Amino acid sequence: MLSNPCLVVVQINRCPLSMLLVFTKQQISKSTMLFTIIHFSAKSSVRKLFEQNCHIFKGKPHKLDLLPNLAQQRYNTMENQFVWRQLTETDMDQAKQFVYQYYSKQLPLAKIFRVKDKEMGRRNLEQTELMINNGLSYGCFHKASGMFAAIFQSSVMKKDAPQTKLKCEENCSPELSALSRFVDWMFKDIFTELNAQKMLMHSSGGVADEFKRNGLIETSRELTKETARRLGCDYEIAVVANAHWAKSTAKKNDPWTREIAFCDYVDPETYMRPNLELSPVHTHARIVYRKVHPFLKHVSKL
C-alpha cells in the first residue's frame, strides 16, 4: 500500500486529456481496479516512485504498459455511440425542445435571480435560435436511436463591439433585467484585464438525463477549444455560479477571476442588493477562462 501520497502521471491512449492522479493509503484500496485498467506512459522517475510505494503490481516495469485499458474502451464506446455536429436550421425545433427540457429549468443564475421558468425558457429559446443561425450551436446525437443527447452553445465577444441584445430582454421582468445587468457587470472591462480582442463565451449546455456519465461534457470541451481556435479567439470564457461546477473547473486547473459573493453584489443601476434566492451551492460567482492556443498539428476526434 502507499505509505504517503503518490503522484502518478497518466496518459490515456488516444484520449485528449492527460490526468494527474494522487492516491493516498486510504484511497488505494478503493482504486485497485483503476490501476489495472489505465495505460501508463509516465517518466521513469515517476514509474520508479510508483513501484516503490505500491505493491499491487509485481514484476518488471514494462508489464505496466500491457495492462488492459478499460478507460480507452470507454472512450471508444462513447465515440462509437455518439456524434457531435454543428446544428442547422433543420435542427431548430428539436434543439429548442431539448434546451427547454434539460437546460432552461436548471440554470443556476435564473434560480438565484428568481426569474420565472416560463420567461427564462423564452429567453433561452430565442438565444438558441440566434446561436444556431450564427453557427455556434452544437448537438450530440445518439447514433443508434438518433436521440438528442447533449447540446453546447457559445457566442463570440469582441472588444469594443456591443453584445447582441435579445428581444425578450427589451421588455422583461425586473428579475430578468437584474440578471442581465449582473452578467454585463461580470464581463465589464474583461478584455482589458485579459489583454484580449476576441473571446468565445460559453453560453449554455446540457446533457439529457438518460445519457449522463458518458463523457459528453469532456468531449464538448474539446469541441469548444477547436471552435475558439477556428474563430481566432484569444480565450474561452464563462460565468460559473454553481459550487459543483466551480470545483470541477478548479480540478481542471482552469484559471478564474472576478469572484463575487452574491450577498455582496450591488446592482449597478439600482445601487441596491437584489432579492436573491441563495443556497449552499449558490453563494459565489466567478469568471472562468482558458487561453486559446494557435493551431498546431492536431487531429480532431469529434
Buried (B, 14 or more C-beta within 10 A) or exposed (E): EBEEEBEBBBBBEEBBEEEEBEBEEEEBEEBEEBBEBBBBBBEEEBBEBBBEBBEEBEEEBEEBEEBEBBBBEBBEEBBEBBEBEEBEEEBBEBBBEBBBBBBBBEBBBBBBBBBEEEBBBBBBBBBBBBBBEEEBBBBBBBEEEEBBBBBBBBBBBEEEEEBEEBEBBEEBBEBBBBBBBBBEBBBEEBBEEBEBBBBBBBBBBBBBEEBEEBBBBBBBBBBBBBBBBEBEBBBBBBBBBBBEBBEBBBEEEBEBEBEBEBEEBEBEEEEEEBEBEEEEBBBBBBBBBBEBEEEEEEEEBB
